[in-house]
Amino acid sequence: MNMIRRRVMSTRIMDYDFSGMNSEKRISVIGKKGIDIKMKKMLVVYYSWSNGNTKKIAEQLANKTGADIARIETAEPYSGSHEDVVEQGKREVEAGFMPQINPISVNLADYDVIAIGTPTWWYTMAPAVLTFLTVNDFTGKTVIPFMTNGGWPGHVIKDMKDKCKGAAFAHEMQIQFDSMGKDHLETSEDVITEWIGQINTDINK
């Protein structure tokens, strides 16, 4: 494989997963231990771009748990070629840029449990999710952070938790798709089903 081909492959992302590098395949469920979120009202909020991998997981989680669902969208959509958006995303992450986002369709105050999903952009959350976490108050909420990645999860979950001041956390999850920026799921469906089952048990028992 020549150098140009290798470079192109290294920038491919799933769901615009700016992981920044490929690595061995990972299956990771962290924070399996739940907390008391008995009979609580739940919302799934997510940001998704390109292949819609994070959207796919968010919808699966909402459907299986009976939670409401809302999508985070930037006020100004990303445009240009794949490479253009990759470079723009890198600049935004490095600068800590927070794009303006549209109001979501529901009121966070109505929910006790909020699952928040993001693709990996250059080792951390997508800038739109950074905005969402920064402008909202999660005090007293239980947050379930989950992320999708293309082989290198970076420090997404840690960064998300750092921004959710005053929240409790349960059932954090990392889900891997293929490292070529496609929509092939690498994490076992059984692992995802188990994760959703644990959440479902906690909110409905």
Secondary structure as GFF3:
##gff-version 3
##sequence-region A 1 205
A	DSSP	alpha_helix	3	11	.	.	.	ID=ss1
A	DSSP	beta_strand	28	29	.	.	.	ID=ss2
A	DSSP	beta_strand	42	46	.	.	.	ID=ss3
A	DSSP	alpha_helix	53	65	.	.	.	ID=ss4
A	DSSP	beta_strand	68	71	.	.	.	ID=ss5
A	DSSP	alpha_helix	82	95	.	.	.	ID=ss6
A	DSSP	three_ten_helix	108	110	.	.	.	ID=ss7
A	DSSP	beta_strand	113	121	.	.	.	ID=ss8
A	DSSP	beta_strand	124	125	.	.	.	ID=ss9
A	DSSP	alpha_helix	127	135	.	.	.	ID=ss10
A	DSSP	beta_strand	142	149	.	.	.	ID=ss11
A	DSSP	alpha_helix	156	163	.	.	.	ID=ss12
A	DSSP	beta_strand	168	169	.	.	.	ID=ss13
A	DSSP	beta_strand	173	176	.	.	.	ID=ss14
A	DSSP	alpha_helix	189	204	.	.	.	ID=ss15
###
